[in-house]
Amino acid sequence: MYLATDPAADALLDSDPLALVLGMMLDQQVPMEKAFRGPYDVRERLGHDLDAADIANMDPERLTEIFSQRPAIHRFPGAMAKRAQALCALVAEKYDGDAEAIWRDAADGKDALKRLAELPGFGKQKAQIFLALLGKQRGVKAKGWREAAGAYGEAGSFKSVADIVDDASLSKVRDYKKQMKAAAKAKAAAD
């Protein structure tokens, strides 16, 4: 993994499926590196490994404090602590605390996408990006995953975090996003 661009945080994302899901959930309105470092910082502040049931059952105020400690886990620490707690509750209840079961036990790519889209903080686009990340970087080969991931599943693309493996690919993804923003701005100005 090369999403936090920090060796220790990336190692956690690589080894802990819950950390990877939480990082993806946090990946909005903050730099990608900050979002994907978040699970590492939460683990450090908790003083133990991430556990869906433990986080789900924490006092919400305590979890908000953990997210709010400087530097804050996210630009909106209270809202993200609440969302992380809801995500962990779903993982604990529906998948017996095993975040990897979300995609490992899916019938196919379409089912994996459906399961991911049910997670708090995940809409269709985020679920597609995460499914592409799983397929491209985690070896998940559920039948039809590329189709379910849409444009993000395309081989050789540089559209999202699914395609980032080093500094060069990070730069290509950032260039693509700048182009998309410029095109959307131009379209809005023309309308």
C-alpha positions as CSV (number, residue, x, y, z in Angstrom):
1,M,0.0,0.0,0.0
2,Y,1.1,3.5,-0.7
3,L,-1.9,5.6,0.3
4,A,-0.8,7.2,3.6
5,T,2.7,7.6,2.1
6,D,4.1,6.7,5.6
7,P,5.6,3.3,5.9
8,A,4.0,2.4,9.3
9,A,0.6,3.6,8.4
10,D,0.7,1.9,5.0
11,A,1.8,-1.3,6.6
12,L,-1.3,-1.2,8.8
13,L,-3.5,-0.6,5.8
14,D,-1.8,-3.6,4.1
15,S,-2.3,-5.9,7.1
16,D,-5.6,-4.8,8.6
17,P,-8.8,-4.8,6.4
18,L,-10.7,-2.7,9.0
19,A,-8.0,-0.1,8.8
20,L,-8.2,0.0,5.0
21,V,-12.0,0.4,5.1
22,L,-11.8,3.1,7.7
23,G,-9.1,4.9,5.7
24,M,-11.4,4.8,2.6
25,M,-14.3,6.1,4.7
26,L,-12.1,9.0,5.9
27,D,-11.0,9.9,2.3
28,Q,-13.2,12.9,1.7
29,Q,-12.5,16.6,2.2
30,V,-9.0,16.0,3.4
31,P,-5.8,15.0,1.5
32,M,-5.7,11.3,0.7
33,E,-2.5,10.8,2.8
34,K,-4.2,12.2,5.9
35,A,-7.3,10.1,5.4
36,F,-5.4,6.9,5.0
37,R,-3.1,7.7,8.0
38,G,-6.1,8.1,10.1
39,P,-6.6,4.5,11.1
40,Y,-2.9,4.3,12.2
41,D,-3.4,7.4,14.4
42,V,-6.6,6.0,15.9
43,R,-4.8,2.7,16.7
44,E,-2.0,4.6,18.3
45,R,-4.3,6.8,20.4
46,L,-6.4,3.7,21.5
47,G,-3.2,1.9,22.5
48,H,-4.2,-1.4,20.8
49,D,-5.2,-2.9,17.5
50,L,-8.3,-1.8,15.8
51,D,-11.4,-3.9,16.7
52,A,-14.8,-3.2,15.1
53,A,-16.8,-4.3,18.2
54,D,-14.6,-2.3,20.6
55,I,-15.0,0.9,18.5
56,A,-18.7,0.2,18.0
57,N,-19.2,-0.1,21.8
58,M,-17.0,2.9,22.8
59,D,-18.5,5.9,24.5
60,P,-19.2,8.2,21.5
61,E,-17.7,11.2,23.4
62,R,-14.5,9.3,24.1
63,L,-14.2,8.3,20.4
64,T,-14.8,12.0,19.4
65,E,-12.0,13.0,21.8
66,I,-9.7,10.5,20.1
67,F,-10.6,11.9,16.7
68,S,-10.2,15.5,17.9
69,Q,-6.8,15.2,19.5
70,R,-4.2,17.3,17.7
71,P,-3.5,16.7,15.0
72,A,-7.2,15.8,14.4
73,I,-7.9,12.6,12.5
74,H,-10.0,14.5,10.0
75,R,-11.2,18.0,9.2
76,F,-14.5,17.1,10.8
77,P,-13.5,14.9,13.7
78,G,-16.9,14.7,15.4
79,A,-18.8,13.7,12.3
80,M,-16.1,11.2,11.2
81,A,-15.9,9.6,14.7
82,K,-19.7,9.1,14.5
83,R,-19.4,7.6,11.0
84,A,-16.5,5.4,12.0
85,Q,-18.5,4.1,15.0
86,A,-21.5,3.4,12.7
87,L,-19.2,1.6,10.2
88,C,-17.6,-0.5,13.0
89,A,-21.0,-1.4,14.4
90,L,-22.1,-2.6,11.0
91,V,-18.9,-4.7,10.6
92,A,-19.3,-6.1,14.1
93,E,-23.0,-7.0,13.7
94,K,-23.2,-8.1,10.0
95,Y,-19.7,-9.5,9.5
96,D,-18.8,-10.7,13.0
97,G,-16.1,-8.1,13.3
98,D,-14.3,-9.4,10.2
99,A,-14.1,-6.4,7.7
100,E,-12.5,-8.7,5.1
101,A,-15.7,-10.8,5.0
102,I,-17.4,-7.9,3.3
103,W,-15.6,-8.7,0.1
104,R,-14.2,-12.2,0.7
105,D,-17.6,-13.7,1.2
106,A,-19.3,-11.8,-1.6
107,A,-20.9,-14.0,-4.3
108,D,-19.4,-11.8,-7.1
109,G,-18.3,-8.3,-8.0
110,K,-21.8,-7.0,-8.0
111,D,-22.5,-8.4,-4.6
112,A,-19.2,-7.0,-3.3
113,L,-20.1,-3.6,-4.6
114,K,-23.5,-3.8,-2.9
115,R,-22.0,-4.8,0.4
116,L,-19.4,-1.9,0.2
117,A,-22.1,0.6,-0.7
118,E,-24.0,-0.3,2.4
119,L,-21.1,0.9,4.6
120,P,-21.6,4.3,6.3
121,G,-19.7,6.9,4.4
122,F,-19.6,4.9,1.2
123,G,-21.8,5.8,-1.8
124,K,-21.7,4.1,-5.1
125,Q,-18.6,5.9,-6.4
126,K,-16.6,5.3,-3.2
127,A,-17.7,1.7,-3.2
128,Q,-16.6,1.3,-6.9
129,I,-13.2,2.9,-6.1
130,F,-12.7,0.7,-3.1
131,L,-13.7,-2.4,-5.1
132,A,-11.1,-1.4,-7.8
133,L,-8.5,-1.0,-5.0
134,L,-9.3,-4.5,-3.7
135,G,-9.1,-5.9,-7.2
136,K,-6.0,-4.1,-8.4
137,Q,-3.9,-4.1,-5.2
138,R,-5.3,-6.7,-2.8
139,G,-5.8,-9.6,-5.2
140,V,-9.6,-9.8,-4.8
141,K,-10.8,-11.5,-7.9
142,A,-14.6,-11.9,-7.4
143,K,-16.1,-12.6,-10.7
144,G,-17.1,-9.4,-12.5
145,W,-15.2,-7.1,-10.1
146,R,-13.9,-4.9,-12.9
147,E,-17.3,-4.4,-14.4
148,A,-18.8,-3.6,-11.0
149,A,-16.0,-1.1,-10.3
150,G,-16.9,0.7,-13.5
151,A,-14.3,3.1,-14.9
152,Y,-12.2,2.7,-11.8
153,G,-11.7,-1.0,-12.6
154,E,-10.1,-0.4,-15.9
155,A,-6.6,-1.8,-16.2
156,G,-3.9,0.8,-16.7
157,S,-6.0,3.7,-15.5
158,F,-4.9,6.4,-13.1
159,K,-8.2,7.7,-11.8
160,S,-8.3,7.0,-8.1
161,V,-6.6,5.6,-5.0
162,A,-7.1,2.2,-6.6
163,D,-4.2,3.1,-9.0
164,I,-1.7,4.6,-6.5
165,V,1.3,2.4,-5.8
166,D,4.1,5.0,-5.7
167,D,4.9,8.7,-6.2
168,A,4.7,8.4,-10.0
169,S,1.2,6.9,-10.0
170,L,0.1,9.4,-7.3
171,S,1.1,12.2,-9.5
172,K,-0.8,10.7,-12.5
173,V,-3.9,10.4,-10.4
174,R,-3.6,13.9,-9.1
175,D,-3.2,15.2,-12.7
176,Y,-6.3,13.2,-13.8
177,K,-8.4,14.8,-11.0
178,K,-7.2,18.3,-11.9
179,Q,-8.3,17.7,-15.5
180,M,-11.7,16.5,-14.3
181,K,-12.2,19.5,-12.1
182,A,-11.1,21.9,-14.8
183,A,-13.5,20.2,-17.3
184,A,-16.4,20.4,-14.8
185,K,-15.6,24.1,-14.1
186,A,-15.5,24.8,-17.9
187,K,-18.8,23.0,-18.4
188,A,-20.5,24.9,-15.5
189,A,-19.2,28.2,-16.9
190,A,-20.6,27.3,-20.4
191,D,-24.1,26.5,-18.9
